[in-house]
């Protein structure tokens, strides 16, 4: 999977335990991002609906959640990947914008991205393989980028990995199928379902995923947008319509409360951390109408960009690290007996807190 701010990679095993202990069959991953959690639920036999506003998240969901690994012709996908990998580089918008005007990728890899992405539209548009092949391209580009994991800036000097050749790999597809939905969580929360369990990992503060991962958004849209700034962000990043209510300090608490209240789910699991605009007590009160609330807390290393300091859009260090670790909260809310069964494996652990 791609490098991602707020990734729940370390907590996926915990979420898997909670899912299994809940006895759930149907699951909602409402802010799915890279689909790590949705994949874990699917791996454990869940029928998953993955939701996000980002184009790239929808592609990942169509690849990892919707596509049935038992039904996909892997030899056909492998042949398509081999064909795409053999295309000669052809510099275009991607190379000009993200390799020359900015320095997210080295030009020789950018030219290959241009050629492969154009071929996807020409040769595979409408094919069930399209999201699988596009996911492979995004992940391949991520492995040769020159950033700290976000696309608000790139490194002043080329990262060593950026000199490697772009390599397309077969995505690790899972058996079973699910649903991918692109849309706003607040609007959709009451329209989706019912579900046995709903997982929410909303933005915690001002950090916007559209601007943090604008290159992937453009790679998926393939619309050659006008751009601005040193990082060549999409011009629609300035559009108010693309700004999430979860990135607005005054509006975010109400939006989260409305989203949690609107869910058609027996159990709600909400992720947050101690860098959020909302304190733990308020989060508990937001979840309390769902039933009993139990809080799991985990000491965690902060994302890689925070560990090496604050950087300008040109990749120059302009600030120091304030702290290296934070606390990740997981609030489990619902029927008391079911909630207690879910958190029983953590009994006696410092992670468990009765709300």
Buried (B, 14 or more C-beta within 10 A) or exposed (E): BBBBBBBBEEBBEBBBBBBBBBEBEBBBBBBBBBBBBBBBBBBBEBBBBBBBBBBBBBBBBBBBBBBBBEEBEEEEBEEBBEBBBEBEBBBBBBBBBBBEEBBBBBBBBBBBBBBBBBBBEEBBEEEBBBBBBBBBBBBBBBBBBBBBBBBBBBBEEEBEEBEEEBEBEEBEBBEBBBBBBBEBBBEBBEEBBEBBBBBBBBBBBEBBBBBBBBBBBBBBEBEEBEBEEBBBBBEBBEEEEBBBBBBBEEEBBEBBBBBBBBBEBBBBBBBBBBBBBBEBEBBBBBBBEBBBBBBBBBEBEBBEBBBEEBBBBBBEEEEEEEEEEBEBBBBBBBBEEBBBBBBEBBEEEEBBBEB
